[in-house]
Amino acid sequence: MATEEDVRRICLDMHGVSERSSWGQPAWFAKTLMARIWEAGVVTVKTNEREALGAMEPDTYFWTPHHQQSPNLMLIRLENIDVDELDELLQESYRIAGAPGKPN
């Protein structure tokens, strides 16, 4: 089971990532937003695998109508994911968000 502190640690270990508030929740930015706490126990990330992950594990990966317009945004229930898998998804989100010093 991953936690918000795991999200924070993983994000801030990446080059050039900063933390600030977005819509009153902790959020992490590379060139653009890469992750944000959506609500307690749920984090928003960017991924190119949203449909596949949501189909395989809908109790872990999901999105709301709010996210429907952004096909690479996905929500993750932290209680259902291990830290290694969270790390992989945050690394992907970092690349999609434009890792500082690297082209998008």
N, CA, C and O atoms as a Tinker XYZ file with bonds, in Angstrom:
   416  protein
     1  N      0.841000   -1.187000    0.000000    73     2
     2  CA     0.000000    0.000000    0.000000    64     1     3
     3  C      0.885000    1.249000    0.000000    63     2     4     5
     4  O      1.791000    1.384000    0.822000    81     3
     5  N      0.608000    2.150000   -0.929000    73     3     6
     6  CA     1.339000    3.408000   -1.016000    64     5     7
     7  C      0.601000    4.489000   -0.226000    63     6     8     9
     8  O     -0.579000    4.346000    0.092000    81     7
     9  N      1.305000    5.553000    0.077000    73     7    10
    10  CA     0.732000    6.661000    0.841000    64     9    11
    11  C      1.041000    7.986000    0.144000    63    10    12    13
    12  O      1.828000    8.043000   -0.801000    81    11
    13  N      0.405000    9.040000    0.633000    73    11    14
    14  CA     0.702000   10.385000    0.123000    64    13    15
    15  C      2.176000   10.724000    0.356000    63    14    16    17
    16  O      2.797000   11.389000   -0.474000    81    15
    17  N      2.729000   10.278000    1.463000    73    15    18
    18  CA     4.155000   10.539000    1.723000    64    17    19
    19  C      5.043000    9.836000    0.702000    63    18    20    21
    20  O      6.095000   10.364000    0.342000    81    19
    21  N      4.643000    8.658000    0.228000    73    19    22
    22  CA     5.384000    7.986000   -0.838000    64    21    23
    23  C      5.330000    8.819000   -2.115000    63    22    24    25
    24  O      6.344000    8.989000   -2.793000    81    23
    25  N      4.149000    9.335000   -2.442000    73    23    26
    26  CA     4.014000   10.194000   -3.633000    64    25    27
    27  C      4.974000   11.374000   -3.516000    63    26    28    29
    28  O      5.729000   11.659000   -4.446000    81    27
    29  N      4.945000   12.053000   -2.383000    73    27    30
    30  CA     5.797000   13.226000   -2.156000    64    29    31
    31  C      7.274000   12.859000   -2.298000    63    30    32    33
    32  O      8.017000   13.549000   -2.997000    81    31
    33  N      7.698000   11.799000   -1.654000    73    31    34
    34  CA     9.107000   11.404000   -1.686000    64    33    35
    35  C      9.554000   11.067000   -3.107000    63    34    36    37
    36  O     10.607000   11.523000   -3.553000    81    35
    37  N      8.759000   10.275000   -3.811000    73    35    38
    38  CA     9.119000    9.872000   -5.174000    64    37    39
    39  C      9.189000   11.097000   -6.082000    63    38    40    41
    40  O     10.149000   11.260000   -6.836000    81    39
    41  N      8.187000   11.948000   -6.010000    73    39    42
    42  CA     8.167000   13.136000   -6.869000    64    41    43
    43  C      9.343000   14.059000   -6.590000    63    42    44    45
    44  O     10.019000   14.509000   -7.516000    81    43
    45  N      9.587000   14.337000   -5.325000    73    43    46
    46  CA    10.643000   15.291000   -4.990000    64    45    47
    47  C     12.044000   14.724000   -5.212000    63    46    48    49
    48  O     13.014000   15.482000   -5.229000    81    47
    49  N     12.170000   13.413000   -5.380000    73    47    50
    50  CA    13.461000   12.814000   -5.728000    64    49    51
    51  C     13.796000   13.002000   -7.205000    63    50    52    53
    52  O     14.931000   12.752000   -7.612000    81    51
    53  N     12.829000   13.438000   -8.015000    73    51    54
    54  CA    13.064000   13.638000   -9.439000    64    53    55
    55  C     13.631000   15.036000   -9.688000    63    54    56    57
    56  O     13.229000   16.010000   -9.051000    81    55
    57  N     14.561000   15.110000  -10.617000    73    55    58
    58  CA    15.234000   16.366000  -10.950000    64    57    59
    59  C     14.236000   17.455000  -11.341000    63    58    60    61
    60  O     13.415000   17.261000  -12.237000    81    59
    61  N     14.312000   18.584000  -10.671000    73    59    62
    62  CA    13.543000   19.756000  -11.049000    64    61    63
    63  C     12.095000   19.777000  -10.627000    63    62    64    65
    64  O     11.373000   20.707000  -10.987000    81    63
    65  N     11.639000   18.790000   -9.878000    73    63    66
    66  CA    10.228000   18.757000   -9.458000    64    65    67
    67  C     10.049000   19.639000   -8.227000    63    66    68    69
    68  O     10.844000   19.605000   -7.287000    81    67
    69  N      8.980000   20.426000   -8.265000    73    67    70
    70  CA     8.647000   21.262000   -7.113000    64    69    71
    71  C      7.241000   20.908000   -6.626000    63    70    72    73
    72  O      6.417000   20.380000   -7.372000    81    71
    73  N      7.000000   21.211000   -5.376000    73    71    74
    74  CA     5.677000   20.970000   -4.784000    64    73    75
    75  C      5.028000   22.304000   -4.484000    63    74    76    77
    76  O      5.660000   23.213000   -3.946000    81    75
    77  N      3.765000   22.410000   -4.836000    73    75    78
    78  CA     2.963000   23.571000   -4.459000    64    77    79
    79  C      1.499000   23.158000   -4.454000    63    78    80    81
    80  O      1.148000   22.064000   -4.896000    81    79
    81  N      0.676000   24.016000   -3.966000    73    79    82
    82  CA    -0.746000   23.716000   -3.868000    64    81    83
    83  C     -1.431000   23.924000   -5.219000    63    82    84    85
    84  O     -1.113000   24.858000   -5.955000    81    83
    85  N     -2.368000   23.042000   -5.525000    73    83    86
    86  CA    -3.218000   23.178000   -6.705000    64    85    87
    87  C     -4.631000   22.798000   -6.282000    63    86    88    89
    88  O     -4.874000   21.670000   -5.852000    81    87
    89  N     -5.546000   23.725000   -6.403000    73    87    90
    90  CA    -6.923000   23.505000   -5.971000    64    89    91
    91  C     -6.973000   23.059000   -4.504000    63    90    92    93
    92  O     -7.795000   22.225000   -4.124000    81    91
    93  N     -6.075000   23.633000   -3.686000    73    91    94
    94  CA    -6.064000   23.357000   -2.258000    64    93    95
    95  C     -5.459000   22.023000   -1.856000    63    94    96    97
    96  O     -5.553000   21.626000   -0.695000    81    95
    97  N     -4.838000   21.323000   -2.803000    73    95    98
    98  CA    -4.231000   20.014000   -2.529000    64    97    99
    99  C     -2.752000   20.041000   -2.902000    63    98   100   101
   100  O     -2.360000   20.820000   -3.771000    81    99
   101  N     -1.926000   19.219000   -2.273000    73    99   102
   102  CA    -0.523000   19.130000   -2.669000    64   101   103
   103  C     -0.410000   18.654000   -4.118000    63   102   104   105
   104  O     -1.114000   17.738000   -4.543000    81   103
   105  N      0.492000   19.297000   -4.866000    73   103   106
   106  CA     0.701000   18.936000   -6.265000    64   105   107
   107  C      2.183000   19.053000   -6.582000    63   106   108   109
   108  O      2.914000   19.809000   -5.943000    81   107
   109  N      2.610000   18.290000   -7.582000    73   107   110
   110  CA     4.024000   18.261000   -7.973000    64   109   111
   111  C      4.123000   18.592000   -9.442000    63   110   112   113
   112  O      3.363000   18.085000  -10.267000    81   111
   113  N      5.087000   19.465000   -9.759000    73   111   114
   114  CA     5.241000   19.989000  -11.104000    64   113   115
   115  C      6.634000   19.709000  -11.631000    63   114   116   117
   116  O      7.625000   19.913000  -10.929000    81   115
   117  N      6.709000   19.237000  -12.886000    73   115   118
   118  CA     7.952000   19.202000  -13.643000    64   117   119
   119  C      7.872000   20.490000  -14.476000    63   118   120   121
   120  O      7.872000   21.579000  -13.902000    81   119
   121  N      7.804000   20.398000  -15.811000    73   119   122
   122  CA     7.502000   21.603000  -16.594000    64   121   123
   123  C      6.031000   21.961000  -16.440000    63   122   124   125
   124  O      5.667000   23.136000  -16.453000    81   123
   125  N      5.187000   20.941000  -16.295000    73   123   126
   126  CA     3.762000   21.126000  -16.048000    64   125   127
   127  C      3.366000   20.188000  -14.901000    63   126   128   129
   128  O      4.198000   19.457000  -14.362000    81   127
   129  N      2.105000   20.225000  -14.550000    73   127   130
   130  CA     1.607000   19.358000  -13.485000    64   129   131
   131  C      1.868000   17.894000  -13.810000    63   130   132   133
   132  O      1.544000   17.431000  -14.904000    81   131
   133  N      2.453000   17.164000  -12.865000    73   131   134
   134  CA     2.698000   15.731000  -13.070000    64   133   135
   135  C      1.905000   14.860000  -12.110000    63   134   136   137
   136  O      1.623000   13.704000  -12.426000    81   135
   137  N      1.537000   15.385000  -10.948000    73   135   138
   138  CA     0.768000   14.609000   -9.967000    64   137   139
   139  C      0.103000   15.580000   -8.988000    63   138   140   141
   140  O      0.624000   16.656000   -8.693000    81   139
   141  N     -1.061000   15.163000   -8.502000    73   139   142
   142  CA    -1.762000   15.980000   -7.512000    64   141   143
   143  C     -2.638000   15.074000   -6.672000    63   142   144   145
   144  O     -3.246000   14.131000   -7.179000    81   143
   145  N     -2.695000   15.366000   -5.398000    73   143   146
   146  CA    -3.637000   14.657000   -4.540000    64   145   147
   147  C     -5.031000   15.143000   -4.927000    63   146   148   149
   148  O     -5.322000   16.338000   -4.874000    81   147
   149  N     -5.882000   14.202000   -5.316000    73   147   150
   150  CA    -7.243000   14.537000   -5.737000    64   149   151
   151  C     -8.142000   14.666000   -4.508000    63   150   152   153
   152  O     -8.921000   15.609000   -4.370000    81   151
   153  N     -8.002000   13.686000   -3.627000    73   151   154
   154  CA    -8.690000   13.662000   -2.337000    64   153   155
   155  C     -7.886000   12.706000   -1.471000    63   154   156   157
   156  O     -6.962000   12.058000   -1.963000    81   155
   157  N     -8.219000   12.607000   -0.203000    73   155   158
   158  CA    -7.455000   11.726000    0.686000    64   157   159
   159  C     -7.358000   10.320000    0.093000    63   158   160   161
   160  O     -8.370000    9.686000   -0.204000    81   159
   161  N     -6.125000    9.846000   -0.074000    73   159   162
   162  CA    -5.901000    8.490000   -0.544000    64   161   163
   163  C     -5.971000    8.293000   -2.045000    63   162   164   165
   164  O     -5.894000    7.162000   -2.527000    81   163
   165  N     -6.117000    9.393000   -2.801000    73   163   166
   166  CA    -6.229000    9.300000   -4.264000    64   165   167
   167  C     -5.305000   10.337000   -4.894000    63   166   168   169
   168  O     -5.317000   11.505000   -4.509000    81   167
   169  N     -4.502000    9.900000   -5.870000    73   167   170
   170  CA    -3.587000   10.797000   -6.572000    64   169   171
   171  C     -3.917000   10.802000   -8.062000    63   170   172   173
   172  O     -4.290000    9.776000   -8.629000    81   171
   173  N     -3.777000   11.956000   -8.681000    73   171   174
   174  CA    -3.927000   12.116000  -10.122000    64   173   175
   175  C     -2.548000   12.056000  -10.751000    63   174   176   177
   176  O     -1.619000   12.704000  -10.268000    81   175
   177  N     -2.402000   11.285000  -11.824000    73   175   178
   178  CA    -1.145000   11.225000  -12.585000    64   177   179
   179  C     -1.468000   11.281000  -14.073000    63   178   180   181
   180  O     -2.624000   11.162000  -14.479000    81   179
   181  N     -0.422000   11.465000  -14.876000    73   179   182
   182  CA    -0.544000   11.404000  -16.333000    64   181   183
   183  C      0.001000   10.060000  -16.801000    63   182   184   185
   184  O      1.045000    9.608000  -16.331000    81   183
   185  N     -0.707000    9.427000  -17.723000    73   183   186
   186  CA    -0.279000    8.141000  -18.253000    64   185   187
   187  C     -0.792000    7.976000  -19.675000    63   186   188   189
   188  O     -1.803000    8.565000  -20.056000    81   187
   189  N     -0.092000    7.180000  -20.440000    73   187   190
   190  CA    -0.554000    6.818000  -21.780000    64   189   191
   191  C     -1.286000    5.482000  -21.759000    63   190   192   193
   192  O     -1.657000    4.961000  -22.811000    81   191
   193  N     -1.496000    4.929000  -20.576000    73   191   194
   194  CA    -2.095000    3.595000  -20.423000    64   193   195
   195  C     -3.406000    3.622000  -19.653000    63   194   196   197
   196  O     -3.808000    2.606000  -19.086000    81   195
   197  N     -4.075000    4.760000  -19.625000    73   195   198
   198  CA    -5.263000    4.902000  -18.784000    64   197   199
   199  C     -6.329000    3.844000  -19.088000    63   198   200   201
   200  O     -6.822000    3.182000  -18.175000    81   199
   201  N     -6.675000    3.689000  -20.331000    73   199   202
   202  CA    -7.753000    2.758000  -20.683000    64   201   203
   203  C     -7.401000    1.327000  -20.289000    63   202   204   205
   204  O     -8.233000    0.607000  -19.735000    81   203
   205  N     -6.175000    0.920000  -20.575000    73   203   206
   206  CA    -5.748000   -0.448000  -20.259000    64   205   207
   207  C     -5.729000   -0.683000  -18.753000    63   206   208   209
   208  O     -6.246000   -1.692000  -18.275000    81   207
   209  N     -5.135000    0.246000  -18.004000    73   207   210
   210  CA    -5.059000    0.075000  -16.553000    64   209   211
   211  C     -6.451000    0.080000  -15.926000    63   210   212   213
   212  O     -6.749000   -0.736000  -15.054000    81   211
   213  N     -7.299000    1.003000  -16.374000    73   211   214
   214  CA    -8.666000    1.070000  -15.840000    64   213   215
   215  C     -9.465000   -0.189000  -16.131000    63   214   216   217
   216  O    -10.280000   -0.615000  -15.313000    81   215
   217  N     -9.233000   -0.786000  -17.296000    73   215   218
   218  CA    -9.939000   -2.023000  -17.655000    64   217   219
   219  C     -9.449000   -3.205000  -16.825000    63   218   220   221
   220  O    -10.238000   -4.070000  -16.443000    81   219
   221  N     -8.150000   -3.243000  -16.549000    73   219   222
   222  CA    -7.573000   -4.372000  -15.800000    64   221   223
   223  C     -7.857000   -4.285000  -14.308000    63   222   224   225
   224  O     -8.142000   -5.297000  -13.669000    81   223
   225  N     -7.780000   -3.066000  -13.744000    73   223   226
   226  CA    -7.917000   -2.899000  -12.293000    64   225   227
   227  C     -8.755000   -1.672000  -11.962000    63   226   228   229
   228  O     -8.219000   -0.678000  -11.472000    81   227
   229  N    -10.062000   -1.718000  -12.220000    73   227   230
   230  CA   -10.899000   -0.535000  -11.990000    64   229   231
   231  C    -11.027000   -0.122000  -10.521000    63   230   232   233
   232  O    -11.414000    1.010000  -10.233000    81   231
   233  N    -10.708000   -1.018000   -9.597000    73   231   234
   234  CA   -10.729000   -0.635000   -8.183000    64   233   235
   235  C     -9.515000    0.206000   -7.803000    63   234   236   237
   236  O     -9.515000    0.865000   -6.763000    81   235
   237  N     -8.487000    0.184000   -8.637000    73   235   238
   238  CA    -7.268000    0.945000   -8.385000    64   237   239
   239  C     -7.187000    2.166000   -9.285000    63   238   240   241
   240  O     -6.899000    3.267000   -8.815000    81   239
   241  N     -7.440000    1.980000  -10.582000    73   239   242
   242  CA    -7.270000    3.033000  -11.585000    64   241   243
   243  C     -8.638000    3.445000  -12.122000    63   242   244   245
   244  O     -9.430000    2.602000  -12.542000    81   243
   245  N     -8.902000    4.739000  -12.104000    73   243   246
   246  CA   -10.201000    5.232000  -12.553000    64   245   247
   247  C    -10.086000    6.702000  -12.911000    63   246   248   249
   248  O     -9.017000    7.294000  -12.761000    81   247
   249  N    -11.155000    7.288000  -13.376000    73   247   250
   250  CA   -11.228000    8.720000  -13.648000    64   249   251
   251  C    -12.676000    9.146000  -13.496000    63   250   252   253
   252  O    -13.591000    8.323000  -13.504000    81   251
   253  N    -12.860000   10.427000  -13.358000    73   251   254
   254  CA   -14.196000   11.000000  -13.184000    64   253   255
   255  C    -14.589000   11.729000  -14.471000    63   254   256   257
   256  O    -13.752000   11.902000  -15.357000    81   255
   257  N    -15.824000   12.149000  -14.586000    73   255   258
   258  CA   -16.197000   12.949000  -15.759000    64   257   259
   259  C    -15.295000   14.182000  -15.923000    63   258   260   261
   260  O    -15.037000   14.613000  -17.046000    81   259
   261  N    -14.821000   14.741000  -14.822000    73   259   262
   262  CA   -13.902000   15.887000  -14.865000    64   261   263
   263  C    -12.638000   15.553000  -15.667000    63   262   264   265
   264  O    -12.101000   16.415000  -16.362000    81   263
   265  N    -12.171000   14.326000  -15.575000    73   263   266
   266  CA   -10.941000   13.903000  -16.251000    64   265   267
   267  C    -11.179000   13.398000  -17.670000    63   266   268   269
   268  O    -10.223000   13.187000  -18.417000    81   267
   269  N    -12.425000   13.203000  -18.047000    73   267   270
   270  CA   -12.747000   12.618000  -19.345000    64   269   271
   271  C    -12.162000   13.427000  -20.505000    63   270   272   273
   272  O    -11.760000   12.847000  -21.514000    81   271
   273  N    -12.108000   14.741000  -20.379000    73   271   274
   274  CA   -11.589000   15.599000  -21.451000    64   273   275
   275  C    -10.073000   15.506000  -21.601000    63   274   276   277
   276  O     -9.531000   15.929000  -22.622000    81   275
   277  N     -9.401000   14.977000  -20.632000    73   275   278
   278  CA    -7.939000   14.847000  -20.660000    64   277   279
   279  C     -7.602000   13.360000  -20.651000    63   278   280   281
   280  O     -7.492000   12.763000  -19.579000    81   279
   281  N     -7.436000   12.749000  -21.825000    73   279   282
   282  CA    -7.304000   11.293000  -21.897000    64   281   283
   283  C     -6.045000   10.715000  -21.248000    63   282   284   285
   284  O     -5.929000    9.496000  -21.114000    81   283
   285  N     -5.105000   11.567000  -20.846000    73   283   286
   286  CA    -3.933000   11.006000  -20.175000    64   285   287
   287  C     -3.972000   11.206000  -18.657000    63   286   288   289
   288  O     -3.009000   10.848000  -17.979000    81   287
   289  N     -5.042000   11.759000  -18.108000    73   287   290
   290  CA    -5.160000   11.900000  -16.653000    64   289   291
   291  C     -5.905000   10.706000  -16.073000    63   290   292   293
   292  O     -6.929000   10.271000  -16.598000    81   291
   293  N     -5.366000   10.194000  -14.986000    73   291   294
   294  CA    -5.938000    9.017000  -14.332000    64   293   295
   295  C     -5.818000    9.193000  -12.818000    63   294   296   297
   296  O     -4.880000    9.821000  -12.328000    81   295
   297  N     -6.763000    8.640000  -12.101000    73   295   298
   298  CA    -6.728000    8.631000  -10.643000    64   297   299
   299  C     -6.295000    7.257000  -10.159000    63   298   300   301
   300  O     -6.622000    6.237000  -10.764000    81   299
   301  N     -5.555000    7.248000   -9.057000    73   299   302
   302  CA    -5.071000    6.003000   -8.461000    64   301   303
   303  C     -5.454000    5.983000   -6.988000    63   302   304   305
   304  O     -5.167000    6.926000   -6.250000    81   303
   305  N     -6.106000    4.900000   -6.564000    73   303   306
   306  CA    -6.375000    4.696000   -5.135000    64   305   307
   307  C     -5.091000    4.145000   -4.515000    63   306   308   309
   308  O     -4.687000    3.019000   -4.808000    81   307
   309  N     -4.459000    4.933000   -3.667000    73   307   310
   310  CA    -3.155000    4.571000   -3.107000    64   309   311
   311  C     -3.202000    3.292000   -2.281000    63   310   312   313
   312  O     -2.215000    2.558000   -2.238000    81   311
   313  N     -4.322000    3.007000   -1.625000    73   311   314
   314  CA    -4.406000    1.802000   -0.788000    64   313   315
   315  C     -4.324000    0.520000   -1.620000    63   314   316   317
   316  O     -4.075000   -0.556000   -1.075000    81   315
   317  N     -4.532000    0.628000   -2.940000    73   315   318
   318  CA    -4.548000   -0.552000   -3.803000    64   317   319
   319  C     -3.302000   -0.721000   -4.661000    63   318   320   321
   320  O     -3.271000   -1.593000   -5.529000    81   319
   321  N     -2.284000    0.087000   -4.439000    73   319   322
   322  CA    -1.095000    0.032000   -5.285000    64   321   323
   323  C      0.153000   -0.073000   -4.406000    63   322   324   325
   324  O      0.216000    0.524000   -3.331000    81   323
   325  N      1.143000   -0.839000   -4.872000    73   323   326
   326  CA     2.381000   -0.899000   -4.095000    64   325   327
   327  C      3.309000    0.234000   -4.529000    63   326   328   329
   328  O      3.112000    0.837000   -5.583000    81   327
   329  N      4.297000    0.511000   -3.730000    73   327   330
   330  CA     5.175000    1.657000   -3.936000    64   329   331
   331  C      5.967000    1.525000   -5.235000    63   330   332   333
   332  O      6.189000    2.529000   -5.911000    81   331
   333  N      6.398000    0.324000   -5.601000    73   331   334
   334  CA     7.160000    0.155000   -6.847000    64   333   335
   335  C      6.322000    0.501000   -8.068000    63   334   336   337
   336  O      6.809000    1.170000   -8.980000    81   335
   337  N      5.076000    0.059000   -8.098000    73   335   338
   338  CA     4.206000    0.379000   -9.231000    64   337   339
   339  C      3.885000    1.874000   -9.254000    63   338   340   341
   340  O      3.844000    2.485000  -10.322000    81   339
   341  N      3.658000    2.459000   -8.085000    73   339   342
   342  CA     3.433000    3.901000   -7.999000    64   341   343
   343  C      4.636000    4.647000   -8.554000    63   342   344   345
   344  O      4.478000    5.603000   -9.314000    81   343
   345  N      5.831000    4.220000   -8.182000    73   343   346
   346  CA     7.059000    4.846000   -8.676000    64   345   347
   347  C      7.106000    4.810000  -10.204000    63   346   348   349
   348  O      7.419000    5.821000  -10.833000    81   347
   349  N      6.802000    3.669000  -10.801000    73   347   350
   350  CA     6.805000    3.546000  -12.269000    64   349   351
   351  C      5.813000    4.515000  -12.908000    63   350   352   353
   352  O      6.128000    5.155000  -13.911000    81   351
   353  N      4.626000    4.622000  -12.335000    73   351   354
   354  CA     3.611000    5.515000  -12.899000    64   353   355
   355  C      3.992000    6.981000  -12.717000    63   354   356   357
   356  O      3.733000    7.801000  -13.598000    81   355
   357  N      4.596000    7.314000  -11.598000    73   355   358
   358  CA     5.040000    8.694000  -11.397000    64   357   359
   359  C      6.207000    9.033000  -12.327000    63   358   360   361
   360  O      6.322000   10.172000  -12.780000    81   359
   361  N      7.071000    8.062000  -12.615000    73   359   362
   362  CA     8.166000    8.296000  -13.576000    64   361   363
   363  C      7.581000    8.576000  -14.964000    63   362   364   365
   364  O      8.053000    9.468000  -15.670000    81   363
   365  N      6.560000    7.820000  -15.350000    73   363   366
   366  CA     5.910000    8.062000  -16.639000    64   365   367
   367  C      5.252000    9.437000  -16.651000    63   366   368   369
   368  O      5.365000   10.169000  -17.635000    81   367
   369  N      4.573000    9.789000  -15.579000    73   367   370
   370  CA     3.914000   11.087000  -15.485000    64   369   371
   371  C      4.940000   12.219000  -15.588000    63   370   372   373
   372  O      4.677000   13.242000  -16.219000    81   371
   373  N      6.087000   12.035000  -14.979000    73   371   374
   374  CA     7.187000   13.000000  -15.046000    64   373   375
   375  C      7.620000   13.208000  -16.495000    63   374   376   377
   376  O      7.801000   14.345000  -16.930000    81   375
   377  N      7.784000   12.128000  -17.239000    73   375   378
   378  CA     8.188000   12.239000  -18.646000    64   377   379
   379  C      7.112000   12.953000  -19.468000    63   378   380   381
   380  O      7.429000   13.818000  -20.285000    81   379
   381  N      5.850000   12.596000  -19.256000    73   379   382
   382  CA     4.753000   13.218000  -20.002000    64   381   383
   383  C      4.639000   14.705000  -19.657000    63   382   384   385
   384  O      4.376000   15.530000  -20.532000    81   383
   385  N      4.838000   15.039000  -18.391000    73   383   386
   386  CA     4.716000   16.440000  -17.950000    64   385   387
   387  C      5.890000   17.302000  -18.406000    63   386   388   389
   388  O      5.869000   18.522000  -18.245000    81   387
   389  N      6.901000   16.672000  -18.968000    73   387   390
   390  CA     8.046000   17.433000  -19.452000    64   389   391
   391  C      9.126000   17.558000  -18.415000    63   390   392   393
   392  O      9.282000   18.606000  -17.788000    81   391
   393  N      9.870000   16.498000  -18.232000    73   391   394
   394  CA    10.978000   16.520000  -17.274000    64   393   395
   395  C     11.862000   17.724000  -17.555000    63   394   396   397
   396  O     12.262000   17.924000  -18.702000    81   395
   397  N     12.184000   18.537000  -16.544000    73   395   398
   398  CA    12.998000   19.725000  -16.755000    64   397   399
   399  C     14.313000   19.390000  -17.458000    63   398   400   401
   400  O     15.004000   18.433000  -17.110000    81   399
   401  N     14.631000   20.207000  -18.453000    73   399   402
   402  CA    15.872000   20.005000  -19.188000    64   401   403
   403  C     15.721000   19.012000  -20.317000    63   402   404   405
   404  O     16.680000   18.756000  -21.045000    81   403
   405  N     14.522000   18.439000  -20.481000    73   403   406
   406  CA    14.273000   17.466000  -21.548000    64   405   407
   407  C     13.073000   17.936000  -22.357000    63   406   408   409
   408  O     12.156000   18.533000  -21.793000    81   407
   409  N     13.052000   17.683000  -23.667000    73   407   410
   410  CA    11.861000   18.058000  -24.453000    64   409   411
   411  C     10.657000   17.221000  -24.064000    63   410   412   413
   412  O     10.804000   16.078000  -23.631000    81   411
   413  N      9.459000   17.789000  -24.218000    73   411   414
   414  CA     8.213000   17.049000  -23.899000    64   413   415
   415  C      8.038000   15.876000  -24.805000    63   414   416
   416  O      7.055000   15.145000  -24.684000    81   415
